[in-house]
């Protein structure tokens, strides 16, 4: 057998073994039988806008992960993802931010309310929704929260985490410079000194690496997919994405370090 072909076969078998190990680990983590109570709630942002969210409750004394969808999406983006995080003994709050639309047949009620009331929807206004969600979750559990955002709202989560003392850590999936020229995220997060997990597709990885390059490496977990080309944003964690396992394993290890 040619040497090159032999090496390819070895790499292929190694990937298969790693994939099986990851799947086994995930099945063990997500097999717990804790009861998840789901309800739709509302709370009010500082400018008076009523914000809608789905609350996935395991135990009111457990900390919260706050889930912020892609721009143009809704809380429906996290229907399955939230339940998986609850298996890690976190409550989840999947929030309809005002820069939203529809996802998984779930309409963004905060965006609808925004249109009815004629309020603003710039970055600082969206930030009011994030802060209201943080305040709600902190009051409920008296624990600092983990911010989890995708796309533009991943970038916003990083920004908010810099100065908000109620934020324990932040996860940003496929963040970017969505708010230029007014705000440069790379400069804003340079002094972020909280645990940070950033992931992307393989094609995006050089870009997000540069975005996170000024964060102290002691706080940063930067994940690049090794199996396949990866996926952008929360799609990387979807059950419909065949290679989502490696993303989940990386996230589980990150959350384990927070405990």
PAVOTI-551882 format. One record per residue: residue number from 1; residue in three letters; chain; x, y, z of N, C-alpha, C in turn. Coordinates in Angstrom, 2 decimals. Layout:
residues N
> num  residu  chaine  nxx  nyy  nzz  caxx  cayy  cazz  cxx  cyy  czz
> NUM  ala  A  X  Y  Z  X  Y  Z  X  Y  Z .
...
end
This chain:
residues 259
> num  residu  chaine  nxx  nyy  nzz  caxx  cayy  cazz  cxx  cyy  czz
> 1  unk  A  0.85  -1.20  0.00  0.00  0.00  0.00  0.89  1.25  0.00 .
> 2  unk  A  0.64  2.25  -0.88  1.43  3.47  -0.87  1.37  4.14  0.49 .
> 3  unk  A  2.49  4.80  0.86  2.57  5.41  2.19  1.48  6.46  2.41 .
> 4  unk  A  1.23  7.31  1.38  0.23  8.36  1.52  -1.15  7.78  1.80 .
> 5  unk  A  -1.51  6.72  1.06  -2.80  6.09  1.26  -2.89  5.47  2.64 .
> 6  unk  A  -1.79  4.89  3.11  -1.76  4.28  4.45  -2.01  5.34  5.51 .
> 7  unk  A  -1.38  6.50  5.38  -1.57  7.57  6.35  -3.01  8.07  6.34 .
> 8  unk  A  -3.59  8.15  5.14  -4.99  8.58  5.05  -5.91  7.60  5.76 .
> 9  unk  A  -5.63  6.31  5.58  -6.46  5.28  6.23  -6.34  5.38  7.75 .
> 10  unk  A  -5.13  5.63  8.25  -4.92  5.76  9.69  -5.68  6.96  10.23 .
> 11  unk  A  -5.59  8.10  9.52  -6.31  9.30  9.96  -7.81  9.06  9.97 .
> 12  unk  A  -8.29  8.35  8.95  -9.72  8.06  8.86  -10.18  7.20  10.03 .
> 13  unk  A  -9.39  6.16  10.35  -9.75  5.29  11.48  -9.68  6.05  12.80 .
> 14  unk  A  -8.70  6.94  12.92  -8.58  7.74  14.14  -9.80  8.62  14.33 .
> 15  unk  A  -10.25  9.25  13.23  -11.45  10.10  13.30  -12.67  9.28  13.71 .
> 16  unk  A  -12.76  8.05  13.18  -13.91  7.20  13.53  -13.91  6.85  15.01 .
> 17  unk  A  -12.73  6.51  15.54  -12.61  6.18  16.96  -12.97  7.38  17.82 .
> 18  unk  A  -12.45  8.57  17.45  -12.75  9.78  18.20  -14.23  10.10  18.15 .
> 19  unk  A  -14.85  9.93  17.00  -16.27  10.20  16.87  -17.09  9.28  17.76 .
> 20  unk  A  -16.74  7.99  17.78  -17.46  7.05  18.64  -17.28  7.40  20.11 .
> 21  unk  A  -16.07  7.81  20.50  -15.81  8.19  21.89  -16.63  9.41  22.27 .
> 22  unk  A  -16.70  10.37  21.35  -17.47  11.58  21.61  -18.96  11.29  21.76 .
> 23  unk  A  -19.47  10.44  20.86  -20.88  10.07  20.93  -21.21  9.38  22.24 .
> 24  unk  A  -20.34  8.49  22.69  -20.54  7.80  23.97  -20.53  8.80  25.11 .
> 25  unk  A  -19.60  9.73  25.10  -19.52  10.74  26.16  -20.77  11.60  26.19 .
> 26  unk  A  -21.24  12.00  25.02  -22.45  12.81  24.94  -23.66  12.06  25.47 .
> 27  unk  A  -23.77  10.79  25.11  -24.92  10.01  25.56  -24.96  9.89  27.07 .
> 28  unk  A  -23.79  9.80  27.68  -23.72  9.72  29.14  -24.11  11.04  29.79 .
> 29  unk  A  -23.62  12.13  29.20  -23.91  13.46  29.76  -25.39  13.79  29.64 .
> 30  unk  A  -25.98  13.49  28.48  -27.35  13.92  28.22  -28.40  12.88  28.59 .
> 31  unk  A  -28.00  11.83  29.32  -28.95  10.77  29.67  -29.61  11.00  31.03 .
> 32  unk  A  -29.22  12.06  31.74  -29.83  12.31  33.05  -31.31  12.61  32.88 .
> 33  unk  A  -32.10  12.29  33.88  -33.55  12.35  33.76  -34.15  13.52  34.54 .
> 34  unk  A  -33.43  14.65  34.63  -33.98  15.77  35.37  -35.19  16.33  34.64 .
> 35  unk  A  -36.16  16.82  35.41  -37.41  17.33  34.87  -37.21  18.77  34.43 .
> 36  unk  A  -37.59  19.07  33.19  -37.46  20.42  32.64  -38.85  21.01  32.49 .
> 37  unk  A  -39.10  22.11  33.17  -40.38  22.81  33.05  -40.19  24.00  32.11 .
> 38  unk  A  -41.03  24.08  31.10  -40.91  25.12  30.09  -42.13  26.04  30.15 .
> 39  unk  A  -41.86  27.34  30.16  -42.96  28.31  30.11  -42.48  29.56  29.38 .
> 40  unk  A  -43.42  30.26  28.77  -43.12  31.52  28.10  -43.41  32.66  29.05 .
> 41  unk  A  -42.44  33.55  29.22  -42.55  34.64  30.17  -42.28  35.97  29.47 .
> 42  unk  A  -42.52  37.06  30.18  -42.15  38.39  29.69  -41.52  39.18  30.83 .
> 43  unk  A  -40.65  40.11  30.46  -40.10  41.09  31.39  -39.88  42.37  30.60 .
> 44  unk  A  -39.56  43.44  31.28  -39.55  44.74  30.63  -38.15  45.33  30.54 .
> 45  unk  A  -37.77  45.76  29.33  -36.50  46.44  29.13  -36.58  47.86  29.66 .
> 46  unk  A  -35.43  48.51  29.78  -35.37  49.84  30.40  -36.14  50.90  29.63 .
> 47  unk  A  -36.34  50.70  28.33  -37.11  51.68  27.54  -38.59  51.35  27.49 .
> 48  unk  A  -39.01  50.36  28.29  -40.42  50.02  28.39  -40.89  48.91  27.47 .
> 49  unk  A  -40.01  48.37  26.62  -40.42  47.31  25.71  -40.60  45.99  26.46 .
> 50  unk  A  -41.70  45.30  26.19  -41.95  43.99  26.78  -41.16  42.94  25.99 .
> 51  unk  A  -40.30  42.22  26.69  -39.43  41.22  26.08  -39.99  39.83  26.40 .
> 52  unk  A  -40.11  39.00  25.38  -40.62  37.64  25.54  -39.47  36.64  25.56 .
> 53  unk  A  -39.60  35.60  26.39  -38.57  34.56  26.46  -39.21  33.24  26.85 .
> 54  unk  A  -38.56  32.15  26.45  -38.94  30.81  26.92  -37.98  30.42  28.04 .
> 55  unk  A  -38.54  30.09  29.19  -37.74  29.70  30.34  -37.76  28.18  30.47 .
> 56  unk  A  -36.57  27.57  30.49  -36.41  26.12  30.68  -35.84  25.94  32.08 .
> 57  unk  A  -36.69  25.51  32.99  -36.32  25.50  34.40  -36.07  24.09  34.91 .
> 58  unk  A  -34.88  23.90  35.47  -34.52  22.64  36.13  -34.66  22.79  37.63 .
> 59  unk  A  -34.10  23.86  38.15  -34.11  24.16  39.58  -33.88  25.65  39.72 .
> 60  unk  A  -34.79  26.35  40.39  -34.72  27.81  40.48  -33.45  28.30  41.16 .
> 61  unk  A  -32.77  27.40  41.87  -31.53  27.81  42.53  -30.29  27.54  41.67 .
> 62  unk  A  -30.48  26.95  40.50  -29.36  26.71  39.59  -29.08  27.98  38.77 .
> 63  unk  A  -27.86  28.14  38.29  -27.55  29.30  37.44  -28.22  29.19  36.07 .
> 64  unk  A  -28.26  30.31  35.35  -28.90  30.39  34.05  -27.89  30.56  32.92 .
> 65  unk  A  -28.21  29.93  31.78  -27.59  30.28  30.51  -28.62  31.10  29.74 .
> 66  unk  A  -28.24  32.28  29.29  -29.14  33.14  28.52  -28.81  32.97  27.04 .
> 67  unk  A  -29.81  32.55  26.26  -29.61  32.18  24.86  -30.14  33.29  23.94 .
> 68  unk  A  -29.25  33.85  23.13  -29.59  34.96  22.24  -29.41  34.53  20.78 .
> 69  unk  A  -30.49  34.56  20.03  -30.56  34.04  18.67  -29.78  34.89  17.66 .
> 70  unk  A  -29.68  34.37  16.45  -29.13  35.11  15.32  -30.00  36.34  15.03 .
> 71  unk  A  -29.38  37.34  14.42  -30.15  38.48  13.95  -31.20  37.99  12.95 .
> 72  unk  A  -32.45  38.45  13.12  -33.53  38.03  12.23  -34.19  36.73  12.62 .
> 73  unk  A  -33.83  36.18  13.77  -34.36  34.88  14.21  -35.25  35.07  15.44 .
> 74  unk  A  -35.48  33.98  16.18  -36.32  34.03  17.37  -35.85  33.01  18.39 .
> 75  unk  A  -36.50  33.01  19.53  -36.18  32.07  20.61  -36.37  30.62  20.15 .
> 76  unk  A  -37.13  30.40  19.09  -37.33  29.06  18.56  -36.05  28.40  18.08 .
> 77  unk  A  -35.02  29.20  17.86  -33.71  28.70  17.44  -33.13  27.72  18.46 .
> 78  unk  A  -33.59  27.83  19.72  -32.97  27.06  20.81  -33.87  25.99  21.39 .
> 79  unk  A  -34.89  25.58  20.68  -35.83  24.59  21.21  -35.13  23.33  21.70 .
> 80  unk  A  -34.24  22.78  20.90  -33.53  21.56  21.27  -32.27  21.85  22.06 .
> 81  unk  A  -31.57  22.90  21.69  -30.30  23.25  22.34  -30.51  23.55  23.82 .
> 82  unk  A  -31.56  24.28  24.15  -31.82  24.64  25.55  -32.01  23.39  26.41 .
> 83  unk  A  -32.74  22.42  25.90  -32.99  21.20  26.68  -31.68  20.44  26.94 .
> 84  unk  A  -30.78  20.47  26.00  -29.49  19.81  26.22  -28.69  20.52  27.31 .
> 85  unk  A  -28.71  21.83  27.30  -27.99  22.56  28.34  -28.61  22.32  29.72 .
> 86  unk  A  -29.92  22.12  29.76  -30.56  21.82  31.04  -30.03  20.51  31.62 .
> 87  unk  A  -29.62  19.58  30.77  -29.04  18.32  31.23  -27.70  18.54  31.93 .
> 88  unk  A  -27.10  19.72  31.71  -25.85  20.06  32.39  -26.11  20.79  33.70 .
> 89  unk  A  -27.38  20.75  34.15  -27.78  21.36  35.42  -27.75  22.90  35.38 .
> 90  unk  A  -28.13  23.44  34.23  -28.36  24.88  34.10  -29.81  25.11  33.74 .
> 91  unk  A  -30.39  26.19  34.25  -31.63  26.70  33.70  -31.29  27.46  32.43 .
> 92  unk  A  -32.24  27.57  31.52  -32.01  28.33  30.29  -33.12  29.35  30.07 .
> 93  unk  A  -32.73  30.46  29.49  -33.68  31.50  29.11  -33.40  31.85  27.65 .
> 94  unk  A  -34.28  31.39  26.75  -34.14  31.68  25.32  -34.95  32.94  25.02 .
> 95  unk  A  -34.26  34.00  24.65  -34.85  35.35  24.62  -35.13  35.79  23.19 .
> 96  unk  A  -36.32  36.36  22.98  -36.62  37.08  21.75  -36.04  38.48  21.86 .
> 97  unk  A  -34.94  38.75  21.15  -34.41  40.11  21.10  -35.13  40.90  20.01 .
> 98  unk  A  -35.07  42.20  20.11  -35.84  43.05  19.20  -35.31  43.05  17.76 .
> 99  unk  A  -34.12  42.52  17.52  -33.60  42.45  16.15  -33.89  41.07  15.54 .
> 100  unk  A  -35.14  40.62  15.68  -35.47  39.24  15.33  -36.53  39.10  14.27 .
> 101  unk  A  -36.87  37.80  14.01  -37.89  37.43  13.04  -38.54  36.13  13.45 .
> 102  unk  A  -38.37  35.07  12.64  -38.99  33.78  12.95  -37.96  32.66  12.86 .
> 103  unk  A  -38.19  31.58  13.62  -37.35  30.39  13.54  -38.11  29.22  14.14 .
> 104  unk  A  -38.03  28.05  13.49  -38.71  26.84  13.98  -40.20  27.08  14.24 .
> 105  unk  A  -40.81  27.87  13.36  -42.24  28.18  13.46  -42.58  28.98  14.72 .
> 106  unk  A  -41.57  29.64  15.28  -41.79  30.48  16.47  -41.55  31.94  16.06 .
> 107  unk  A  -42.58  32.76  16.22  -42.49  34.17  15.87  -41.85  34.96  17.01 .
> 108  unk  A  -41.01  35.93  16.64  -40.34  36.77  17.63  -41.34  37.80  18.16 .
> 109  unk  A  -41.82  37.57  19.39  -42.85  38.44  19.96  -42.29  39.80  20.39 .
> 110  unk  A  -41.03  39.85  20.75  -40.42  41.13  21.13  -40.33  42.05  19.92 .
> 111  unk  A  -39.95  41.50  18.77  -39.88  42.29  17.54  -41.27  42.79  17.14 .
> 112  unk  A  -42.27  41.94  17.30  -43.64  42.35  17.00  -44.08  43.50  17.91 .
> 113  unk  A  -43.77  43.36  19.20  -44.11  44.41  20.16  -43.38  45.71  19.82 .
> 114  unk  A  -42.13  45.58  19.37  -41.35  46.76  18.99  -42.04  47.52  17.86 .
> 115  unk  A  -42.50  46.79  16.85  -43.18  47.43  15.72  -44.45  48.13  16.16 .
> 116  unk  A  -45.18  47.51  17.07  -46.43  48.10  17.55  -46.19  49.38  18.33 .
> 117  unk  A  -45.09  49.42  19.08  -44.82  50.58  19.93  -43.92  51.61  19.27 .
> 118  unk  A  -43.32  51.27  18.14  -42.49  52.22  17.42  -41.21  52.60  18.15 .
> 119  unk  A  -40.64  51.68  18.90  -39.40  51.95  19.63  -38.19  51.67  18.73 .
> 120  unk  A  -37.00  52.00  19.23  -35.78  51.88  18.44  -35.19  50.47  18.51 .
> 121  unk  A  -34.34  50.13  17.51  -33.77  48.79  17.44  -32.28  48.81  17.10 .
> 122  unk  A  -31.55  49.85  17.51  -30.11  49.90  17.33  -29.41  49.01  18.35 .
> 123  unk  A  -28.08  48.93  18.24  -27.32  48.05  19.12  -27.53  48.38  20.59 .
> 124  unk  A  -27.57  49.66  20.93  -27.73  50.03  22.34  -29.13  49.70  22.84 .
> 125  unk  A  -30.10  49.69  21.92  -31.47  49.31  22.28  -31.57  47.80  22.48 .
> 126  unk  A  -30.94  47.04  21.59  -30.91  45.57  21.76  -30.23  45.22  23.08 .
> 127  unk  A  -29.21  45.98  23.42  -28.49  45.75  24.67  -29.40  45.88  25.88 .
> 128  unk  A  -30.43  46.72  25.77  -31.40  46.86  26.86  -32.14  45.54  27.09 .
> 129  unk  A  -32.45  44.83  26.00  -33.12  43.53  26.12  -32.21  42.52  26.83 .
> 130  unk  A  -30.92  42.53  26.44  -29.95  41.62  27.06  -29.82  41.91  28.55 .
> 131  unk  A  -29.72  43.18  28.90  -29.58  43.55  30.31  -30.82  43.19  31.11 .
> 132  unk  A  -31.99  43.34  30.51  -33.23  42.96  31.19  -33.27  41.46  31.45 .
> 133  unk  A  -32.78  40.67  30.49  -32.72  39.21  30.66  -31.75  38.84  31.77 .
> 134  unk  A  -30.61  39.51  31.81  -29.62  39.25  32.87  -30.22  39.55  34.23 .
> 135  unk  A  -30.90  40.68  34.34  -31.50  41.07  35.62  -32.56  40.07  36.06 .
> 136  unk  A  -33.37  39.60  35.11  -34.41  38.62  35.45  -33.79  37.34  35.99 .
> 137  unk  A  -32.82  36.79  35.27  -32.21  35.51  35.67  -31.44  35.64  36.97 .
> 138  unk  A  -30.76  36.76  37.16  -29.99  36.95  38.39  -30.92  37.06  39.60 .
> 139  unk  A  -32.03  37.75  39.42  -33.00  37.84  40.53  -33.57  36.48  40.86 .
> 140  unk  A  -33.81  35.65  39.86  -34.42  34.34  40.08  -33.50  33.39  40.84 .
> 141  unk  A  -32.21  33.36  40.48  -31.31  32.35  41.04  -30.24  32.90  41.97 .
> 142  unk  A  -30.03  34.21  41.91  -28.96  34.85  42.69  -27.58  34.33  42.30 .
> 143  unk  A  -27.45  33.87  41.06  -26.16  33.43  40.52  -25.80  34.31  39.32 .
> 144  unk  A  -24.52  34.51  39.07  -24.14  35.15  37.81  -24.52  34.25  36.64 .
> 145  unk  A  -24.73  34.84  35.48  -25.25  34.12  34.33  -24.16  33.86  33.30 .
> 146  unk  A  -24.46  32.94  32.39  -23.62  32.71  31.21  -24.38  33.25  30.01 .
> 147  unk  A  -23.74  34.13  29.24  -24.35  34.64  28.01  -23.95  33.74  26.85 .
> 148  unk  A  -24.93  33.41  26.02  -24.71  32.52  24.88  -25.37  33.16  23.67 .
> 149  unk  A  -24.56  33.62  22.72  -25.12  34.32  21.58  -24.59  33.83  20.26 .
> 150  unk  A  -25.40  33.98  19.22  -25.02  33.53  17.88  -24.98  34.72  16.92 .
> 151  unk  A  -23.98  34.75  16.04  -23.88  35.80  15.05  -23.71  37.17  15.67 .
> 152  unk  A  -24.50  38.14  15.21  -24.43  39.50  15.74  -24.70  39.54  17.24 .
> 153  unk  A  -25.60  38.68  17.70  -25.91  38.67  19.13  -24.86  37.91  19.94 .
> 154  unk  A  -24.01  37.15  19.28  -22.81  36.62  19.92  -21.82  37.74  20.18 .
> 155  unk  A  -21.65  38.62  19.20  -20.79  39.79  19.37  -21.31  40.69  20.49 .
> 156  unk  A  -22.63  40.89  20.51  -23.22  41.72  21.55  -23.03  41.10  22.93 .
> 157  unk  A  -23.12  39.78  23.02  -22.89  39.09  24.29  -21.47  39.33  24.79 .
> 158  unk  A  -20.50  39.28  23.89  -19.12  39.56  24.26  -18.98  40.99  24.79 .
> 159  unk  A  -19.62  41.92  24.10  -19.56  43.33  24.52  -20.14  43.54  25.91 .
> 160  unk  A  -21.32  42.96  26.14  -21.99  43.13  27.44  -21.19  42.50  28.56 .
> 161  unk  A  -20.56  41.35  28.29  -19.82  40.63  29.31  -18.64  41.41  29.86 .
> 162  unk  A  -18.11  42.34  29.08  -16.93  43.10  29.50  -17.19  43.84  30.81 .
> 163  unk  A  -18.34  44.48  30.94  -18.57  45.37  32.08  -19.68  44.94  33.02 .
> 164  unk  A  -20.51  43.97  32.62  -21.63  43.58  33.48  -21.16  42.58  34.54 .
> 165  unk  A  -21.26  42.97  35.80  -20.74  42.15  36.90  -21.58  40.91  37.18 .
> 166  unk  A  -22.76  40.85  36.59  -23.62  39.68  36.80  -23.35  38.58  35.77 .
> 167  unk  A  -22.38  38.80  34.89  -22.04  37.82  33.86  -20.83  37.02  34.31 .
> 168  unk  A  -20.97  35.70  34.33  -19.90  34.79  34.74  -19.00  34.42  33.58 .
> 169  unk  A  -19.60  34.17  32.41  -18.84  33.72  31.25  -19.68  34.00  30.01 .
> 170  unk  A  -19.06  33.82  28.84  -19.77  34.09  27.59  -19.37  33.08  26.52 .
> 171  unk  A  -20.38  32.64  25.76  -20.18  31.77  24.60  -20.66  32.53  23.38 .
> 172  unk  A  -19.79  32.66  22.37  -20.15  33.37  21.15  -19.90  32.46  19.95 .
> 173  unk  A  -20.95  32.17  19.19  -20.85  31.33  18.01  -20.81  32.23  16.77 .
> 174  unk  A  -19.72  32.16  16.03  -19.56  32.94  14.80  -19.79  34.44  15.01 .
> 175  unk  A  -19.10  35.03  16.00  -19.22  36.48  16.18  -18.48  37.22  15.06 .
> 176  unk  A  -18.72  38.52  14.97  -18.05  39.31  13.94  -18.22  40.79  14.19 .
> 177  unk  A  -17.69  41.58  13.28  -17.76  43.05  13.39  -19.07  43.54  12.76 .
> 178  unk  A  -20.17  43.29  13.45  -21.49  43.64  12.93  -21.88  45.10  13.20 .
> 179  unk  A  -21.11  45.81  14.02  -21.55  47.11  14.49  -20.63  48.26  14.07 .
> 180  unk  A  -19.80  47.98  13.07  -18.93  49.02  12.53  -19.78  50.02  11.72 .
> 181  unk  A  -19.37  51.31  11.64  -18.13  51.86  12.19  -18.24  52.34  13.63 .
> 182  unk  A  -19.45  52.31  14.18  -19.63  52.87  15.51  -18.90  52.12  16.61 .
> 183  unk  A  -18.94  50.79  16.53  -18.32  49.96  17.58  -17.46  48.89  16.93 .
> 184  unk  A  -16.20  48.80  17.32  -15.33  47.74  16.86  -15.21  46.71  17.98 .
> 185  unk  A  -15.79  45.54  17.75  -15.86  44.51  18.79  -14.47  44.06  19.22 .
> 186  unk  A  -13.55  43.92  18.29  -12.20  43.47  18.66  -11.57  44.38  19.71 .
> 187  unk  A  -11.73  45.69  19.57  -11.20  46.62  20.57  -12.00  46.56  21.86 .
> 188  unk  A  -13.31  46.44  21.73  -14.20  46.45  22.90  -13.91  45.28  23.84 .
> 189  unk  A  -13.60  44.10  23.27  -13.43  42.90  24.10  -11.98  42.62  24.46 .
> 190  unk  A  -11.08  43.52  24.10  -9.65  43.29  24.34  -9.34  43.09  25.82 .
> 191  unk  A  -10.12  43.72  26.70  -9.85  43.63  28.14  -10.87  42.74  28.87 .
> 192  unk  A  -11.53  41.87  28.11  -12.48  40.94  28.70  -11.74  39.91  29.54 .
> 193  unk  A  -12.03  39.87  30.83  -11.34  38.95  31.73  -12.33  38.02  32.42 .
> 194  unk  A  -13.05  37.30  31.58  -13.99  36.27  32.03  -13.85  35.10  31.06 .
> 195  unk  A  -14.20  33.89  31.50  -14.09  32.75  30.58  -14.90  32.97  29.30 .
> 196  unk  A  -14.26  32.75  28.16  -14.87  32.99  26.85  -14.70  31.76  25.97 .
> 197  unk  A  -15.80  31.34  25.35  -15.75  30.26  24.35  -16.22  30.84  23.03 .
> 198  unk  A  -15.38  30.74  22.00  -15.74  31.24  20.68  -15.55  30.11  19.67 .
> 199  unk  A  -16.56  29.89  18.84  -16.47  28.85  17.81  -16.94  29.41  16.47 .
> 200  unk  A  -16.69  28.63  15.42  -17.08  29.06  14.07  -17.01  27.85  13.15 .
> 201  unk  A  -17.30  28.07  11.89  -17.00  27.08  10.88  -15.50  27.15  10.57 .
> 202  unk  A  -15.00  26.20  9.83  -13.57  26.21  9.48  -13.24  27.43  8.62 .
> 203  unk  A  -14.14  27.78  7.70  -13.88  28.93  6.82  -13.82  30.23  7.60 .
> 204  unk  A  -14.62  30.34  8.67  -14.64  31.58  9.46  -13.51  31.67  10.47 .
> 205  unk  A  -12.85  30.55  10.74  -11.93  30.49  11.87  -10.82  31.55  11.84 .
> 206  unk  A  -10.15  31.80  10.71  -9.13  32.85  10.71  -9.69  34.22  11.10 .
> 207  unk  A  -10.91  34.49  10.67  -11.56  35.77  10.98  -11.87  35.91  12.47 .
> 208  unk  A  -12.51  34.87  13.07  -12.84  34.97  14.48  -11.59  34.90  15.36 .
> 209  unk  A  -10.56  34.23  14.89  -9.29  34.21  15.62  -8.72  35.61  15.74 .
> 210  unk  A  -8.77  36.36  14.64  -8.31  37.75  14.66  -9.18  38.60  15.57 .
> 211  unk  A  -10.49  38.37  15.52  -11.42  39.12  16.37  -11.09  38.95  17.85 .
> 212  unk  A  -10.67  37.72  18.22  -10.41  37.40  19.63  -8.95  37.52  20.00 .
> 213  unk  A  -8.12  38.01  19.11  -6.67  37.96  19.30  -6.15  38.78  20.47 .
> 214  unk  A  -6.91  39.77  20.91  -6.44  40.62  22.02  -6.97  40.17  23.38 .
> 215  unk  A  -7.80  39.13  23.42  -8.29  38.60  24.69  -7.17  37.79  25.34 .
> 216  unk  A  -6.99  37.97  26.64  -5.98  37.21  27.37  -6.22  35.71  27.16 .
> 217  unk  A  -5.18  35.00  26.73  -5.30  33.58  26.40  -5.68  32.71  27.59 .
> 218  unk  A  -5.47  33.21  28.80  -5.86  32.47  30.00  -7.37  32.35  30.12 .
> 219  unk  A  -8.09  33.25  29.46  -9.55  33.26  29.55  -10.23  32.69  28.31 .
> 220  unk  A  -9.49  32.48  27.25  -10.08  32.20  25.94  -10.01  30.73  25.54 .
> 221  unk  A  -11.15  30.20  25.13  -11.22  28.91  24.44  -11.70  29.18  23.03 .
> 222  unk  A  -10.85  28.92  22.06  -11.16  29.18  20.66  -11.26  27.83  19.94 .
> 223  unk  A  -12.45  27.51  19.47  -12.69  26.18  18.90  -12.75  26.21  17.39 .
> 224  unk  A  -11.92  25.37  16.77  -11.95  25.17  15.32  -12.38  23.74  15.03 .
> 225  unk  A  -13.38  23.54  14.18  -13.82  22.17  13.87  -12.73  21.38  13.17 .
> 226  unk  A  -12.60  20.12  13.55  -11.59  19.23  12.96  -12.21  18.21  12.01 .
> 227  unk  A  -13.49  17.91  12.23  -14.18  16.92  11.41  -15.11  17.67  10.45 .
> 228  unk  A  -14.77  17.68  9.18  -15.59  18.39  8.21  -15.33  19.89  8.24 .
> 229  unk  A  -16.19  20.61  7.53  -15.99  22.06  7.37  -16.66  22.88  8.46 .
> 230  unk  A  -17.41  22.23  9.34  -18.08  22.95  10.41  -19.32  23.68  9.93 .
> 231  unk  A  -19.98  24.37  10.87  -21.17  25.15  10.57  -21.10  26.50  11.25 .
> 232  unk  A  -21.87  27.43  10.73  -21.90  28.77  11.29  -22.96  28.87  12.39 .
> 233  unk  A  -22.62  29.59  13.48  -23.60  29.90  14.51  -24.20  28.68  15.19 .
> 234  unk  A  -25.45  28.83  15.62  -26.10  27.76  16.38  -26.39  26.53  15.53 .
> 235  unk  A  -26.31  26.65  14.20  -26.48  25.48  13.34  -25.44  24.41  13.64 .
> 236  unk  A  -24.29  24.82  14.19  -23.23  23.86  14.53  -23.64  22.92  15.65 .
> 237  unk  A  -24.67  23.27  16.41  -25.13  22.45  17.53  -26.43  21.71  17.22 .
> 238  unk  A  -26.91  21.89  16.02  -28.19  21.31  15.64  -28.10  19.80  15.46 .
> 239  unk  A  -29.17  19.10  15.79  -29.25  17.66  15.57  -29.21  17.33  14.09 .
> 240  unk  A  -29.55  18.31  13.24  -29.55  18.09  11.80  -28.13  18.14  11.21 .
> 241  unk  A  -27.17  18.67  11.99  -25.80  18.74  11.52  -25.05  17.50  11.99 .
> 242  unk  A  -24.58  16.69  11.06  -24.00  15.38  11.38  -22.76  15.47  12.27 .
> 243  unk  A  -22.00  16.56  12.14  -20.75  16.66  12.89  -20.87  17.58  14.12 .
> 244  unk  A  -22.07  17.73  14.65  -22.27  18.62  15.80  -21.61  18.09  17.08 .
> 245  unk  A  -21.30  16.80  17.11  -20.76  16.17  18.32  -19.50  16.86  18.81 .
> 246  unk  A  -18.57  17.18  17.90  -17.32  17.78  18.36  -17.54  19.17  18.95 .
> 247  unk  A  -18.53  19.90  18.45  -18.87  21.19  19.05  -19.40  21.00  20.47 .
> 248  unk  A  -20.28  20.01  20.62  -20.87  19.76  21.94  -19.81  19.31  22.95 .
> 249  unk  A  -18.90  18.45  22.52  -17.85  18.00  23.43  -17.01  19.18  23.90 .
> 250  unk  A  -16.64  20.06  22.98  -15.85  21.24  23.34  -16.60  22.13  24.32 .
> 251  unk  A  -17.90  22.30  24.10  -18.71  23.12  25.01  -18.84  22.48  26.39 .
> 252  unk  A  -19.04  21.17  26.42  -19.16  20.46  27.70  -17.88  20.63  28.52 .
> 253  unk  A  -16.74  20.52  27.87  -15.47  20.71  28.57  -15.34  22.13  29.09 .
> 254  unk  A  -15.80  23.10  28.30  -15.76  24.51  28.73  -16.63  24.70  29.97 .
> 255  unk  A  -17.84  24.18  29.95  -18.76  24.35  31.08  -18.26  23.58  32.31 .
> 256  unk  A  -17.60  22.46  32.08  -17.04  21.70  33.20  -16.03  22.55  33.97 .
> 257  unk  A  -15.25  23.35  33.23  -14.26  24.22  33.87  -14.92  25.34  34.68 .
> 258  unk  A  -16.16  25.68  34.35  -16.86  26.75  35.07  -17.41  26.27  36.41 .
> 259  unk  A  -17.59  24.97  36.55  -18.24  24.42  37.75  -17.32  24.48  38.97 .
end
